[in-house]
Amino acid sequence: MNINKNYAKLKENYLFSEISQRVKTYSEKYPDREILKMGIGDVTLPLAPTVIEAMRSAVEEMGDADTFRGYGPEQGYPFLRESICEYYRSFGVSLDADEIFVSDGAKSDLGNILDLFDQNNTVLIPDPVYPVYADTNIMAGRKIIYLSANESNGFLPMPEEKMRADIIYICSPNNPTGAAYSTEQLKEWVHYAQKQGAVILYDAAYESFVGEQGIARSIYQIEEAKECAIEFCSFSKTAGFTGTRCGYTVVPFALKRCGVSLRSMWLRRQTTKFNGVSFIVQRGAAAAFSEKGRKQISENLSVYRDNAQIICNALRKLGIWYTGGENSPYVWLKCPMFSDSFMFFDYLLEKSGIVGTPGSGFGKNGEGFFRLTAFADKNTVQRAMEKFTKIFV
Ligand code: MLT
């Protein structure tokens, strides 16, 4: 037998496992020191009361022979897929419920979708970006070309005519930089993909943070995108489901390559390899889209938005360059004093107990940068930025 040798091409640890390891070593060395966690983008506020109520009554249904449910539809219950369609309608996008596939989260789907594509496809990945895109393609042995996101293009690279790619990743609002494409900019990407016959894998996990007019919530705000894009989204950052697990992927009927419907292929893949998300979780997710649920969720999102402002204000006062924090829970800053972002990570942790994420963990172009997340409680963010200010003033 033989193993998949592509794994040898990966870094030893997944980025956030590496961070946890370093924090563990630090807390073993200094068990009495406070740790201010602003590293992994993990929510801290509890689930909305409406979500909890819906999940409780779903548990009751599961405990009653008359309402008990076994295997659900692999694609997700129609009640949830209809709620997702209604949500999209609220920002002007019309989808068919059969184009939506409910899953346990965007991360799994972003990896699993690669089952649909030939190994010889060339993949275009912005740098820096969420490391899952590159890692999953390295595992599959695909050729990757990186597209430079940097200060001069506002971390929003645009297509270049001479570039040739079959699969294009876009993450907007971007993880890690917080930069977000306008619908006008996305139109250029869609036209480029159409011309190349490429497929865009659009990660919209942070769309609920978009507050600015003209910034895209979904790639389907550009009508032709249904012919060239798959969109991934999640309840994790929108409704605090990082531990509850629920996401969805949109594969439009109009998306065909080599004469084959990618939606049919994805349906075939999911029905074979996936048995759906728990009924209880799906009831909770649907409740997040009810009127009451949306109100409660937007209160939580405001807390994170305010945290982002606390971070931005401190950096502005210190004269440290940053981007993000406006349409995103992430603030992306230039490391003060250090050009090596892992060295900056270690220094900041040692000096203040603040945990962030080193920019180079998201790609070569992230070197010299650092990500702070607003997913934390206000007290943590305030204390962290006070400590940060004391060091770099
Ligand atoms: C991050 O911190 O980049 C995210 O939380 C990772 C994820 O969503 O998987």
Residues whose N, C-alpha, C, O or C-beta is under 5 A from the ligand:
A	BS01	MLT	G39 I40 G41 D42 K107 N175
